[in-house]
Amino acid sequence: MRRRLRWSHFAALWFVIPGLLALAPAISAQAPCSIQMFMPDGSLPPRPIRFTLTRSDGRIETLFTDTKGKYQFTLDLIRESEYVVTVDSDGLTFDAASTSFRIMRNQPVYATVFLPAFRGKPKPPPAAIDVASLDTAVPAAARAAYDEGMKAVDSAQTEQAITHFKTAIKLYPQYLRAMNDLGVLYLQLRRLDEAAAIFEQAVKINTRFPFARLNLGVVLNLKGNFKKASEVLGTLYEENTTLRGLPVSYADALLGTGQIVKAEKVLRAALTGAAPDQSSQLDIHFKLGLVLNRQDRFADAVPELEKALTLDPKAANVHLLLGGSFLQLNRLPEAERELVRAYELGGGQVGSAQMFLGQLYLMQRNPSAALRAFEQYLRDVPAAPNSALIKAEIEKLKGAVNNE
């Protein structure tokens, strides 16, 4: 049995995306380019700075520096071209600024932006909203309907809860707490259109209400509208980078729009800022491992995923992704250990573990084990997009096993 499946056969899997190697010949000779921003007193910025980069061919990108005001050009932006950098005032410490420069082939560019001191009247930062403070004007009848809805939620009576929340909103159309909780119920039921509609309604009533904005972004991600999600979550991120769940959801939106480098920056910033809670740390490390996998940086992904497992050793999806990373690195014993553990914990919900195990056993020239793994994979994931390929491989493996 000498034939083995190539990893590329499984490129359609949700976390395996080809890297940027195909672009290498076009840009390999291009020298590195970067932008560095300085605060009015000459110091480095204490936080990421949002700016607009306009290229002479008309391409416009809204980008962020790192936490020290530096932006390193990504491969897709490097061209021999004129560039304009525009920074809007933060309304507190610096005024608007812009600069232009040209990138020439084989000539490194280190563009600097010195932010002028802010001379206007400082505007207060967006205040965090305490949901309880929004209930002060709620009529007693609407509050009673809401309370009944929460009792129904506690009793797992979802439809009754929806009815009560709708009644509360009808009695008081500005009831943001009820709108948000109703949207969450719709989200849990995967009634995404209804969830999006109620969250949008809440945002229209109060554009500063962070929870409805975050949840709207989550729903848009699930609906595959990553462009709109990145706009909603990006604006929220500018106001509050520490809102629980926001960095991971924003990273999802950025991944969906192909902004992988920015997604990594957002996730790393979440780990270097105020310490997130354990659940958030787990999500961030896992998502960072996913981002690094999508860049084919499997060796970098491994420690992030191992950190996630220290927080939750029973996270089946983390074991699955870690096993896939080890497989890409040809660290087969470790890959087998993680994939087997993933399947022990998640069963058919992580059926892809069996597909990877089949690949691993083929690499080890163990057709009997590969056959069992692939057959189990099809039982767990009968509608898999690569099922035709796997079925063909199973037939070949049966022949090989019979000839052993």
MARMAR-489713 format. One record per residue: x, y, z of N, C-alpha, C in turn. Coordinates in steps of 0.1 Angstrom, whole numbers. Each point is the difference from the previous one (the first is absolute). Layout:
  n_c1  n_c2  n_c3 ca_c1 ca_c2 ca_c3  c_c1  c_c2  c_c3
     X     Y     Z     X     Y     Z     X     Y     Z
...
***
This chain:
  n_c1  n_c2  n_c3 ca_c1 ca_c2 ca_c3  c_c1  c_c2  c_c3
     9   -12     0    -9    12     0     9    12     0
     3     6   -12    10    11     0    -7    13    -3
   -12     0    -5    -7    12    -3    -5     6    13
     2    13     2    -6     7    11    -7    12    -5
   -10     4     8    -8    12    -3     9    13     3
    -1     9    -9     7    13     3    -8     8     9
     6     9     8    -7     9     8    -9     9    -8
     5     4   -12    -8     9    -8   -14    -5    -3
    -2   -13     1   -13    -6    -3   -10     5    10
     4     5    11    -9     4    11     0    15     2
     4     8   -11     1    14     2   -13     7     2
   -11    -7    -2   -13     6     2    -4     0    14
     7    -7     9    -3    -1    14     0    14     6
    -8     2    10    -3    14     5    12     7     5
    11    -6     5    11     8     5    12    -1    -9
     0    -7   -11    12    -1    -8    -2     9   -13
     8    11     0    -1     9   -11    14     2    -5
     2    -1   -13    14     2    -6     6    13     5
    13     1     2     6    12     4     3     9   -12
    10     9     2     3    10    -9    12    -4    -9
     4   -12     0    11    -4    -8    -1     3   -15
   -12    -1    -5    -2     3   -14     4    14    -4
    -1     9    10     4    14    -3    15     3     1
     7   -10     5    14     3     3     8     4   -12
    -1    -6   -12     9     5   -12    -3    14    -3
   -12     5     2    -3    14    -4     5    10     9
     3    -4    13     4    11     9    13    -3     7
     6   -11    -4    12    -4     8    11    10    -1
     1     8   -10    10    10    -1    -4    13     6
   -12     1     5    -4    12     6     5     2    14
     6    11     3     6     3    13   -11     2    10
     2    -2    13   -10     2    10    -4    15     1
   -13     3     2    -5    13     1    -8     1    13
     0    12     6    -7     1    13    -4    15     2
    -9     2     9    -4    14     4     1     0    15
     6    11     5     1     2    14    -6    13     4
    -9     0    10    -6    12     5     5     4    13
     1    13     3     5     6    12   -11     9     6
     0     0    13   -10     9     7     6    15     0
    -8     9     3     4    14     0    13     3     8
     2    -7    11    12     2     8    12    -8    -5
    -1    -7   -12    11    -8    -5     0   -14     5
    -9    -4     9     0   -14     5    -7    -9    -9
     1   -13     2    -8   -10    -7   -14     0     5
   -10    -3    -9   -14     0     5    -1   -11    10
    -9     2    10    -3   -11    10   -10   -10    -4
    -5     1   -12   -11    -9    -4     0     0   -16
    -7   -10    -6     0     0   -15    -7    13    -5
     5     5   -11    -6    12    -7    -7    -4   -12
   -12     4    -2    -8    -3   -12     4    10   -11
     2    -4   -12     3     9   -11    -5    -5   -13
    -1     9   -10    -4    -4   -14    12     0    -9
     2   -10    -8    11    -1    -9    -6     0   -14
     3    11    -8    -6     1   -14    12    -2   -10
    -2    -9    -9    10    -3   -11    -4     7   -12
     9     3    -9    -3     8   -12    -8    -7   -10
    -2   -13     1    -9    -8    -9   -14     0     5
    -2     8    12   -14     1     5    -3    -9    11
     8    -9     4    -3    -9    11     1     8    13
   -10    -2     9     0     7    13    -2   -11    10
     9     1    11    -1   -10    11    -1     8    13
    -8    -5     9     0     5    14     8   -10     8
    11     5     6     9    -9     7     3     4    14
     7    -8     7     4     3    14    15    -2     1
     7     8     8    14    -2     3     1   -11    11
    12    -4     4     1    -8    12    -1     9    12
     2    -6    12    -2     8    12    11    10     2
    10     1    -8    10    10     1     0    10   -13
   -11     0    -7    -1     9   -11     6    -4   -13
     4   -12    -1     7    -5   -13    -9    -9    -8
     1     2   -13    -8    -8    -9    10    -6   -10
     1   -13    -1     8    -7   -10    -9    -4   -12
     4     4   -12    -8    -2   -12    -2   -15    -2
   -13    -4    -3    -3   -14    -4     3    -2   -15
     2   -12    -4     4    -3   -14   -10     6   -10
   -13    -1     3   -10     4   -10     0    15    -2
     6     8     9     0    15    -2    12     5    -7
    11    -8    -1    13     5    -5    -1     1   -15
     1    12    -5     1     2   -14     9    12    -3
     5     2   -12     7    12    -4   -11    10    -2
    -2     9    10   -11     9     0     2    12     9
    -9    10    -2    -1    11    10   -10    -4    11
     3     4    12    -8    -4    12    -3    13     8
   -12     1     5    -4    11     9    -5    -6    13
     6     4    11    -4    -5    14    -8    11     6
   -12    -3     5    -8    10     6    -5    -5    14
     3     8    10    -4    -3    14   -10    10     5
   -12    -4     4   -10     9     6     4     3    14
    -4    12     5     2     4    14    -7   -10     9
     6    -2    12    -7    -9    10    -8     9     9
     0    14    -3    -9     9     8     5     2    14
    13    -5     3     4     1    14    15     4     1
     9    -8    -8    14     3     2     7     5   -13
    -6    -4   -12     7     5   -12   -11     4   -11
     5     9    -9    -9     4   -11     2    -9   -12
    -8     3   -10     1    -8   -12    14     3    -7
     5   -10    -7    13     1    -7     0    -8   -12
     8     3   -10     2    -8   -12    14     2    -6
     4   -10    -7    13     1    -7    -1    -9   -12
     9     2    -9     1    -8   -13    14    -5    -2
     1   -11    -7    13    -5    -4    -2    -9   -12
    11    -4    -6     0    -9   -11     8   -12     3
    -5   -12    -4     8   -12     1     6    -3   -14
    13    -2     0     7    -4   -12     6   -14     2
     1    -7   -11     5   -14     1    14     0     6
     2    -9    10    13    -3     6     5    12     9
    -9     9     3     4    11     8    -9     0    13
     6    -3    12    -8     0    12    -6    14     3
   -12    -1     5    -7    13     4    -3    -1    15
     4    11     7    -3     1    14    -7    14     1
   -13     0    -1    -8    12     0    -3     4    14
     1    13     4    -3     4    13   -11    10     0
    -9    -1    10   -11     9     2     1     6    14
     3    13     1     1     7    13   -14     6     2
    -7    -5    10   -14     5     3     1    13     7
    -7    10    -5     0    13     7    -9     0    12
     4     9    10    -8     1    12   -14     4    -2
    -9    -6     7   -14     4    -1    -3    14     5
    -7     8    -7    -2    14     3   -15     3     2
    -8   -10    -2   -14     2     2    -5    -2    14
   -13     0     2    -6    -3    13    -1   -15     1
     6    -6    11     0   -15     1   -14    -5     1
    -3   -11    -7   -13    -6     1     1   -12    10
   -10    -2     8     1   -12     9     0   -13    -7
     7   -10     5    -1   -13    -7   -13    -6     2
    -4    -9   -10   -13    -7     2    -1    -7    13
   -11     3     7    -2    -6    13    -6   -14    -1
     5    -9     9    -6   -13     0   -14     1     5
    -9    -8    -5   -14     1     4    -3   -12     9
    -5     3    11    -5   -10    10   -15    -3    -4
    -2   -12    -4   -14    -4    -5   -10     4    11
     4    -2    12   -10     2    11    -5    15     0
     9     9    -4    -3    14     0   -10     3   -11
    -2    -9   -10    -9     3   -10   -14    -4     4
    -2    -7    11   -13    -5     4    -8    10     9
     6    11     3    -6     9    10   -13     6    -5
    -2     1   -14   -12     5    -5   -10   -10    -5
     3   -13     3    -8   -11    -5   -13     0     8
   -12     0    -6   -13    -1     7    -1   -14     7
    -8     0    11    -1   -12     8    -5   -12    -8
    -9     2    -9    -6   -11    -8    11    -6    -9
     8     8    -6    10    -5    -9    11    -7     8
     3     5    12    10    -7     8    -5   -13     5
   -13    -1     3    -6   -13     4     0   -10   -11
    -2     4   -12     0    -9   -12    15    -5    -2
     9     9     2    14    -4    -1     4   -10    10
    -4     3    13     3   -10    11    -6   -14    -3
   -12     0    -6    -6   -13    -3     8    -7   -11
     5     8    -9     9    -5   -11    12    -6     6
     6     6    10    12    -6     6    -3   -12     8
   -12    -1     6    -4   -12     7    -1   -12   -10
    -6     4   -12    -1   -11   -10    13    -4    -6
    10     9    -1    13    -3    -4     6   -10    10
    -1     3    13     6    -9    10    -7   -14     0
   -12     0    -4    -7   -13    -1     1    -7   -14
     9     6    -8     2    -6   -14   -12     0    -8
    -9    10     2   -12     1    -8     2    12   -10
     7    -3   -10     5    10    -9   -11     8    -7
   -10    -7    -6   -10     7    -7    -8     9     9
    -3    -5    12    -7     9    10     8    12     3
    13    -2     2     9    11     2     0    11   -11
     0    -5   -12    -1     9   -12   -13     8     0
   -11    -7     4   -13     7     0     0    11    11
     6    -3    11     0    10    11     9    12    -3
    12    -3    -6     9    11    -4    -7     9   -11
    -7    -7    -9    -7     8   -10   -10     9     6
    -7    -5    10   -10     8     7     6    12     7
    11    -3     6     7    11     7     5    11    -9
     4    -4   -12     5    10   -10   -12     8    -6
   -11    -7    -1   -12     6    -6    -5    11    10
     1    -3    13    -5     9    11    10    12     1
    13    -3    -3    10    10     2    10    -1   -12
    -2     6   -11     8    -2   -12    15     3     1
     4     7    11    14     4     2     7   -10    10
    -6   -11     2     4   -10    11    13    -7    -6
    11     6     2    13    -6    -6     3   -13     6
    -1    -2    13     3   -12     7    -8   -12    -6
   -13     3    -2    -9   -11    -5     4    -3   -15
     3    11    -7     4    -3   -14    12    -8    -1
    10     3     8    13    -7    -1    -2   -15     4
    -8    -2    11    -2   -14     4    -9    -8   -10
    -9     7    -6    -8    -7   -11     9    -3   -11
     9     9    -4     9    -3   -11     9   -12     3
     5    -1    13     8   -11     4    -7   -13    -1
   -13     0     4    -8   -12    -2    -1    -4   -15
    -3     9    -8     0    -3   -15    13    -5    -4
    11     6     5    13    -5    -4     2   -14     4
    -4    -4    12     2   -13     5    -8   -10    -8
   -11     4    -6    -9    -8    -8     4     0   -15
    10     7    -3     5     2   -14   -10     7    -8
    -9     8     6    -9     8    -8     7    13    -3
     9     0    -9    10    10    -2    -7    13    -5
    -9    -1    -9    -6    12    -6    -8     8    11
    -7    -8     8    -7     7    11     9     6    11
    11    -7     2    10     5    10     6    13    -6
     4     0   -12     6    12    -6   -10    12     0
   -12    -3    -3   -10    11     0    -2     6    14
    -1    -8    10    -2     6    14    12     7     5
    12    -5    -3    12     7     4     2    13    -8
    -3     0   -12     0    13    -8   -10    10     6
   -11    -5     4   -10     9     6     5     6    13
     7    -8     8     5     5    12    11    10    -3
     9    -2   -10    11     9    -3    -6    13    -5
   -11     0    -8    -6    12    -5    -5     9    12
    -6    -7    10    -5     7    12    12     7     8
    11    -7     1    11     5     8    13    -5    -7
     6     9    -8    12    -4    -7    12    -3     8
    -1     3    13    12    -3     9    -2   -13     8
   -11    -7    -2    -3   -12     8    10   -11    -5
    10    -3     8    10    -9    -6    -4   -15    -2
    -9    -5     9    -3   -14     0    -8    -3   -13
    -9     8    -4    -8    -2   -12    10     1   -12
     9     9     0     9     2   -11     9   -13    -1
     5    -5    11     9   -11     0    -8   -12    -5
   -12    -2     5    -8   -12    -4    -4     1   -15
    -3    12    -5    -3     2   -14    12    -4    -8
    12     3     4    12    -4    -7     1   -15     0
    -3    -7    11     1   -14     1   -10    -7   -10
   -12     6    -1   -10    -5    -9     4     1   -15
     5    12    -3     5     3   -13    11   -10    -4
     9    -3     9    10   -10    -3    -6   -14    -3
   -10    -4     8    -7   -12    -3    -7    -1   -13
    -5    12    -4    -7     1   -13    10     1   -12
    13     1     3    10     1   -10     1    15    -6
    -6     9     7     1    14    -5    12     6     8
    12    -4    -4    12     4     8     4    15    -2
    -4     5   -12     4    14    -2    -8     9     9
   -13    -2     1    -8     8     9     4    -2    15
     3   -13     3     4    -4    13    13     8     4
     9     0    -9    13     7     3    -2    15     2
   -10     6    -7    -3    14     2    -6     2    14
   -10    -8     3    -7     1    13    10    -2    12
     7   -11    -1     9    -3    11    12     8     0
     5     5   -12    12     8     0    -3    14     7
   -11     6    -2    -4    12     6    -1    -2    15
    -6   -11     4    -1    -3    15    14    -2     6
     9    -7    -8    13    -3     5     8    13     2
    -2    10    -8     7    13     2    -4     6    13
   -12    -2     5    -6     6    12     4    -8    12
     0   -13    -1     2    -9    12     7   -13    -4
    13     0     1     7   -12    -5    -1   -12    10
    -5     3    12     0   -10    11   -14    -7     2
   -10     4    -8   -13    -6     2     1   -15    -2
    -5    -7     9     1   -15     0    -6    -5   -13
     8    -9    -7    -5    -6   -12     2     8   -13
     4    13     2     1     8   -12    12    -3    -8
    12    -2     6    12    -3    -9    -2   -12    -8
    -5   -11     6    -2   -12    -8   -10     2   -11
   -11     6     3   -11     2   -10     6    10   -12
     7    10     4     6     9   -10    10    -8    -8
     8    -8     6    10    -8    -7    -7    -9   -10
   -12    -6     4    -8    -8   -10    -4     8   -12
    -4    12     2    -5     9   -11    12     3    -9
    12     3     6    12     3    -7     4   -12    -9
     0   -12     6     3   -12    -7    -9    -2   -12
   -13     3     2    -9    -2   -11     2    10   -11
     6    11     2     3    10   -10    14    -1    -5
     7   -11     4    14    -2    -4    11     9     7
    -4     6    10    10     9     8     6    -8    11
     8   -10    -4     6   -10     9    10     7    10
     8     9    -6    11     6     8    -7     9    11
   -10     7    -4    -7     9    10    -7    -8    10
    -5   -12    -4    -7    -8    10    10    -5    11
    12    -3    -5    11    -5    10     3    12     9
     1    12    -5     3    12     8   -10     2    11
   -13    -1    -4   -11     2    10     1   -11    11
     2   -12    -4     1   -11    10    12     2     9
    12     3    -5    11     2     8    -1    12     9
    -6    11    -5    -3    11     9    -9    -3    12
    -9    -9    -3    -9    -5    11     7    -7    11
    11    -6    -3     8    -8     9    10     9     8
     4    11    -7    10     9     6    -6    11     9
   -13     2    -2    -7    11     8    -4    -5    14
   -11     5     5    -5    -4    12    -3   -15     0
     4    -8    10    -1   -14     0   -15    -4    -2
    -3    -8   -11   -14    -4    -2    -3   -12     9
   -13    -3     2    -4   -11     9     4   -13    -7
    -1   -11     7     5   -13    -5    -7    -4   -12
   -13     1    -1    -7    -4   -11     4     8   -13
     2    13     2     4     9   -11    14    -4    -4
     9    -3     9    14    -4    -3    -1   -12    -9
    -8   -10     4    -1   -12    -8    -4     3   -14
   -11     8    -2    -4     3   -13    10     7    -8
     8     9     6    10     8    -7    11    -9    -5
     5    -8     9    11    -9    -3    -4   -10   -11
   -12    -5     1    -5    -9   -11    -1     7   -13
    -6    12     0    -2     7   -12    14     5    -6
     9     3     9    13     4    -5     7   -13    -7
    -2   -11     6     5   -12    -6    -6    -3   -14
   -13     3    -1    -7    -1   -13     6    10   -10
     2    13     4     6    10    -9    14    -4    -5
     8    -5     9    13    -4    -3     0   -12   -10
    -9    -9     2    -2   -11    -9    -3     5   -14
    -9    10    -1    -3     5   -13    11     7    -7
    10     4     8    12     5    -6    11   -10    -2
    -4   -13     1    10   -11    -1    11     1    11
    -2     7    11    10     1    10    -3   -10    11
     1   -13    -3    -5   -10     9     9    -1    12
    13     2    -1     9     0    12    -4    11    10
    -4    11    -5    -5    11     8   -13    -3     7
    -9    -7    -8   -13    -3     5     0   -10    12
    10    -9     0     0   -10    10     0     5    15
     9    10     3     0     5    14   -12     7     4
    -7     7   -10   -12     7     3   -11   -11     4
    -1   -10    -8   -10   -11     3     3    -7    13
    13    -2     3     3    -7    12    -3     9    12
     1    13    -1    -5     9    10   -15    -1     2
    -7    -1   -11   -14    -2     1    -4   -13     8
     8   -10    -3    -3   -13     7     3     0    15
    10     9     4     2     1    14   -12     7     7
    -7     8    -7   -12     6     6   -12    -9    -1
    -1    -9   -10   -11   -10     0     5   -12    -7
     5   -10     7     6   -12    -6   -11    -9    -7
   -12     3     2   -11    -8    -7    -6     7   -12
     7    10    -5    -6     7   -12     4    -8   -12
   -10    -7    -6     2    -9   -11     5     7   -12
    -6    12    -3     4     7   -12    14     5     0
     5     3    12    14     4     2     9   -12    -3
    -3   -12     6     8   -12    -3     0    -3   -15
   -11     2    -7    -1    -2   -14     9     9    -8
     0    13     3     8     9    -7    15    -2     3
     3    -3    12    14    -3     4     5   -13    -7
    -9   -10    -1     4   -12    -7     3     3   -15
    -9     8    -6     2     4   -14    13     7    -2
     4     9    10    12     7    -1    12    -9     1
     0    -9    10    10   -10     1     2    -9   -13
   -12    -3    -6     1    -8   -12     7     8   -11
    -3    13    -1     7     8   -10    15     1     2
     4    -1    13    14     1     4     7   -14    -1
    -8   -10    -4     5   -14    -1     4    -6    14
    -6     5    10     2    -5    14   -11   -10     3
     1   -12    -6   -11    -9    -1    -4    -6    13
     9    -3     9    -5    -6    13    -8    10     8
     4    13     0    -7    10     7   -14     3    -7
     1     0   -13   -13     2    -8   -10   -11     4
     4   -12     0    -9   -11     3    -5     1    14
     8     4     9    -5     2    14   -11    10     1
     2    11    -6    -9    11     0   -13    -3    -7
     1    -6   -12   -12    -4    -8    -8   -10     7
     6   -10     6    -7   -11     7    -7     7    12
     7     9     7    -6     6    12   -12     9    -4
     1     7   -12   -11     8    -5   -12    -8    -2
     2   -12    -6   -12    -8    -3    -5    -7    12
     8    -3    10    -5    -5    13    -9    10     7
     3    13    -1    -7    10     6   -12     5    -8
     1     1   -13   -11     6    -8    -7   -10    -9
     5   -12    -2    -7   -10    -8    -3     6   -14
   -12    -3    -5    -4     4   -13     0    15    -3
    -1     8    11     0    14    -2    14     5    -5
    10    -8     2    13     4    -5     5   -12    -9
   -10    -4    -9     3   -11    -9    12     2    -9
     4    12    -2    12     3    -8    13    -6     6
    -1    -3    13    12    -6     6     3   -14    -6
   -11    -7    -4     2   -13    -6     5     1   -14
    -3    11    -7     5     3   -13    15     2     1
     4     8    10    15     3     2     7   -13     4
    -7    -8     8     7   -13     5     2    -9   -12
   -10     0    -9     2    -8   -12    12     5    -8
     2    13    -2    11     5    -6    13    -4     7
     0     1    13    12    -3     8     3   -15    -2
   -10    -9     0     3   -14    -1     5    -3   -14
    -4     7   -10     5    -2   -14    15     4     0
     3    11     7    14     4     0     9   -10     7
    -6    -8    10     7   -10     7    -1   -14    -7
    -7     0   -12    -2   -12    -8    -7   -11     8
   -11     4     6    -8    -9     8   -14     0    -6
    -2    -7   -12   -13     1    -7   -12    -5     8
     2    -9     9   -12    -5     8    -5    11     9
     9     7     7    -4    10     9    -6    12    -8
     6     3   -11    -5    11    -9   -14    -3    -5
    -2   -12    -4   -13    -4    -4   -11     2    10
     3    -5    13    -9     2    11    -3    15     3
    10     8    -1    -1    14     3    -9     7   -11
     3    -3   -12    -8     6   -11   -15    -4     0
    -2   -13     3   -14    -5     1    -7     7    11
     6     2    11    -6     6    12    -3    15    -4
    10     6    -7    -2    14    -4   -13     2    -8
    -2    -9    -9   -12     1    -9   -13    -3     8
     1    -8    10   -12    -3     9    -3    13     8
    10     7     4    -2    12     8    -3    12    -8
     5     1   -12    -2    12    -8    -4    -5   -14
   -12    -6    -2    -4    -5   -13    -1    10   -11
    -2    12     4    -2    11   -11    13     8    -2
    11    -6     4    13     7    -1     3     4   -14
     5    12    -3     3     4   -14    10    -9    -7
     9    -7     8    10    -8    -6    -4   -15     1
   -13    -3     1    -4   -14     2     3    -8   -12
    -2     5   -12     3    -7   -12    15    -5     0
     9     9     3    14    -3     1     3   -11    10
    -6     2    12     2   -10    10    -6   -14    -4
   -12     0    -6    -5   -13    -4     9    -7   -10
     5     8    -9    10    -6   -10    12    -6     7
     5     8    10    12    -5     7    -4   -13     8
   -12     0     6    -4   -12     7     0   -13    -9
    -5     2   -12     0   -12    -9    14    -5    -3
    10    10    -2    13    -4    -2     7    -7    12
    -4     6    12     5    -6    12    -5   -14     3
   -13    -3    -4    -5   -13     2     8   -10    -9
     3     4   -12     8    -9    -8    14    -2     6
     6    10     5    13    -1     6     0    -9    12
   -11     1     8    -1    -8    12    -2   -14    -3
    -9    -3   -10    -2   -14    -5    12    -7    -5
    10     8    -5    12    -5    -6    11    -1    10
    -2     4    12    10    -1    10     3   -15     4
***
